[in-house]
Structure formats: structure tokens, C-alpha cells
Amino acid sequence: MSTTSSVEFIKPPELVQIVKDTNLVPGKDYLVVDVRDDDYEGGNIPNSVNSPSRKFQDDVNDIVSKYNNVPRIVFTCALSQVRGPKCARIYKEVIENMGINQKIQVLQGGINEWQRQNKVDPQLIENYDADFWEEDY
């Protein structure tokens, strides 16, 4: 069994450049995998794929099969502190064991930081619900 190194983080401004690059095709040149579970609401990165973390282990082989030709996969969750990095490590271990070479990253600060920085730009967040982010928890 191979051991995987820790995952690499990508800063929101760097992902903004990727998402806004009209020469890059989501799902072909890059993919954002949002692993939020029941908290998948309030907005998401355009063209991202939701794969809930609670069943990610069961779904990872299907995801690898579908997206193994995409050179860069970016994982995110609410804060990218637990679920995003964990799912990225699971994915990375699977592709390494299969001999697949992809760049696997985790969005620093998660969707919470993404929406804070980009909520006013409709190119960078879809399904945005301001009320969701203004609620007190």
C-alpha cells in the first residue's frame, strides 16, 4: 500500500483565474469537486460537481473513472479543513494506486472564503443566496 503525502492547497485568487479563463473548459481542463453534505446550499463554484463527503468513499471509483483525464481536480467543502482535504487524500490515493497523474488540490478557506471574496461576481458563484450567508449560527 502506498502512502500519500499531504494535499496541496490552492488560494481563491488562483482558482478565480482558472474559472475565469475562457480557454479552460470545466470538466475537461479542471474540475471543482464540492464535498459538502447537507450544507450544500447558499451558492457554489460554477460548474462544480457535488459529491457529498459522507458517501465519497463509496463514490470515489466512479468519480475517478469519469474524471481521470482532467489534469487538475480542486476539492472544497465549507472551510476546507476536514472534509475537503480528507476526500482529496482518498481520491489521490486511488489515482496513485492506479498510476494516474493528476494535480489534486484543496481550495484554501473553502466555499465560505470563496463566497466572501467573490459573491458579487456572477461568473464566480452560482445559486448564490445572500440570506444563507447572513444567518447567525
C-alpha positions in Angstrom: 0.0 0.0 0.0 1.4 3.4 -0.9 1.4 6.3 1.4 0.1 9.6 0.1 1.6 12.9 1.0 -0.4 15.7 2.3 -2.6 17.6 -0.1 -1.7 20.9 -1.8 -3.9 24.0 -1.2 -4.8 26.5 -3.9 -5.7 30.1 -2.9 -9.0 31.5 -4.0 -7.4 34.2 -6.3 -5.5 31.4 -8.2 -8.8 29.4 -8.7 -10.5 32.6 -9.8 -8.0 32.9 -12.7 -8.7 29.3 -13.7 -12.5 29.7 -13.5 -12.5 32.9 -15.5 -10.1 31.6 -18.2 -12.2 31.2 -21.2 -9.6 28.9 -22.8 -10.2 26.3 -20.0 -13.2 24.0 -20.1 -14.7 22.9 -16.7 -14.8 19.1 -16.5 -12.1 18.8 -19.2 -9.2 21.1 -18.2 -10.1 21.4 -14.5 -12.8 20.2 -12.1 -14.0 21.5 -8.8 -15.5 18.8 -6.5 -17.6 20.2 -3.7 -17.9 17.6 -1.0 -20.4 19.5 1.2 -23.2 17.3 2.5 -26.5 18.7 3.8 -24.8 22.1 3.9 -24.6 22.3 0.1 -26.6 25.4 -0.2 -26.1 29.2 -0.4 -24.1 29.0 -3.6 -21.4 27.1 -5.3 -18.5 27.5 -7.7 -19.8 27.4 -11.3 -19.7 24.0 -13.0 -18.6 22.3 -9.8 -19.7 18.7 -9.0 -21.3 18.0 -5.7 -20.1 14.6 -4.2 -21.1 14.5 -0.5 -18.3 13.6 1.8 -20.4 11.1 3.8 -20.6 8.8 0.7 -17.4 9.9 -1.0 -15.5 6.7 -0.2 -18.3 4.7 -1.9 -18.3 7.0 -4.9 -14.6 7.7 -5.4 -14.0 5.0 -8.0 -16.9 6.3 -10.2 -15.5 9.8 -9.9 -12.0 8.7 -10.8 -13.5 6.7 -13.8 -15.4 9.8 -15.0 -12.7 12.4 -14.5 -9.4 10.7 -14.7 -8.4 12.6 -17.8 -8.9 16.0 -16.2 -5.5 17.3 -15.3 -6.5 19.4 -12.2 -9.0 18.5 -9.6 -9.8 21.0 -6.8 -11.7 19.8 -3.7 -13.7 22.1 -1.5 -16.1 22.0 1.4 -17.4 24.7 3.8 -14.0 25.6 5.3 -11.6 23.0 3.6 -10.3 22.0 7.0 -11.6 18.4 7.3 -13.9 17.1 4.5 -12.2 18.6 1.5 -8.7 17.6 2.5 -9.9 14.1 3.5 -11.7 13.5 0.2 -8.8 14.9 -1.7 -6.4 12.4 0.1 -8.8 9.5 -0.6 -9.0 10.5 -4.3 -5.2 11.0 -4.5 -4.6 7.6 -3.0 -6.9 5.9 -5.5 -5.3 7.6 -8.6 -1.8 6.9 -7.3 -2.6 3.2 -6.9 -3.9 3.2 -10.5 -0.9 5.1 -11.9 -3.0 8.1 -12.9 -1.2 11.5 -12.8 -3.4 14.5 -11.8 -2.9 17.6 -9.9 -5.0 17.4 -6.7 -5.6 20.5 -4.7 -7.9 21.8 -1.9 -9.4 25.3 -2.0 -7.9 27.2 0.9 -10.7 28.6 3.1 -13.3 26.5 1.3 -16.6 27.8 -0.1 -17.0 30.1 2.9 -13.9 32.1 1.9 -14.8 31.8 -1.8 -18.2 33.3 -1.4 -16.8 36.1 0.9 -14.3 37.1 -1.7 -16.5 36.5 -4.9 -20.2 36.8 -4.0 -20.6 40.0 -6.1 -19.3 38.3 -9.3 -21.9 36.1 -11.0 -19.1 34.4 -13.0 -17.6 33.1 -9.8 -20.6 31.9 -7.8 -23.9 30.3 -8.9 -27.1 29.7 -6.9 -26.0 32.4 -4.5 -28.4 33.0 -1.7 -27.4 36.1 0.4 -29.8 35.1 3.2 -28.0 31.9 3.7 -24.7 33.6 4.4 -26.3 36.3 6.7 -27.8 33.8 9.1 -26.3 33.6 12.5 -25.3 30.1 13.6 
